[in-house]
Amino acid sequence: MPCTPGAEFTLPQDLAAQREARWQIQRERLAASAFYQRHHRDAPLRLPAALEGIAELPFTDKEDLRKDQARHPPFGSYLAASPESVTRLHRTSGTTGQAMNLALSAHDAKLQAEIAGRAQSAAGLGPEDTVVHCLNYQLWMGGVTDHLGLEETGAMVVPFGTGGTELLIRTIRELGINAISCTPSYPSRLAEVLREHFPEFEPKSLGLRKAFMGGEPGLDDPAFRARLYETWGMRAMNSNYGVSDFLCNFAGQCTEQNDLHFMATDVALAELVVPGEETVVPWEAGSQGELVLTHLDRECQPLLRFRTGDLIQLTATDRCACGRGASRFRVIGRTDEMIVVRGVNAFPSVVAAAVNACPELNGEYRIRLAHPPPYDRLPLEVELLHDQAPNDDLYETIRQRLADTLRLGVALTLLPSGTLERTEGKTRRLIKDYRQ
Ligand SMILES: [Zn+2]
């Protein structure tokens, strides 16, 4: 079945019949899958006739999929379709473990592009725009699959990929490109090259006015957005939130507000579940939980109650000022990075913001957990600015300020600048000094 036209403008309850109809077809696909038969080995696989019964079924997680692909390469036995029906294969980098092979049929690819197109359209991309797509086209979904999502908006899409920044600058100038799809960190690299090789051009004079981004938490920081606007005259939009095993892009903000619209209500079921537990949280404004996703129309590698590991907060389920009925949410953090201190949840991203807001600190920090939970206070190591030395007054001021901002007790260690180990690439800021 194709996507329901305009589904993102419909309130979720008005799509219920649509979803049930898709579930009838999806049930058949799941019932024929060796993986789901085994996954339900404790009891015979009984897929409910109506979607409301789905909460009785077991969850699936990344580890289940990983193990299954290792045993049944290359697609895993959760392929649930003939290998001949696969028309596109993506691969994850495997930097944090085994690479995953992600299979799409022609139907799956079309549906994925349409959902991604909804997110990019909501963020303000349309037929009047020319957008250059600057994500890596090698293997992963961010390349060609995101590209096809951009095309769904009717915009003219220029496939650029990564590298060749000087050529990119010439291309933007010569084609009159007004929009860029890239990572949030890319514009600063672009500005550097501009200064070095084209000192006669101000970033603003390049004519980029819209930036379509996703994937990095800093994107929602108002200071980041303000800086980008100041330098480039360009508005940054969080238009690309996805889970590669599920759909590469199924949520994005609109031009009216900053929360993410869930764009896949006609083809997917989203649930909220208490992290580490099985309790389902009601889908209503203010609810918070781990996002659990089920494909309602997927031929290859369908997922059933897939635990994404992303903790989200639903912010609204009514109609948005932009006219869309799709529910809105915010991503709070990863459930495996959540630290509970006397009932208060803390995430490295939130701690980072609090540390960055302290004028005496240089922004470097580690959360070092010496023992398993529970925690009375948050064990936090921070570095002072380079010309400062730790002393008792400074210690108390900073400890108090962090405790007030984070609203929890902080066991602070104040360090001179340069004490914490610097690594190339992504720094691990949450360190567990105990065997799990
Ligand atoms: Zn909206």
Residues whose N, C-alpha, C, O or C-beta is under 5 A from the ligand:
A	BS01	ZN	C254 E256 C320 A321 C322 R324
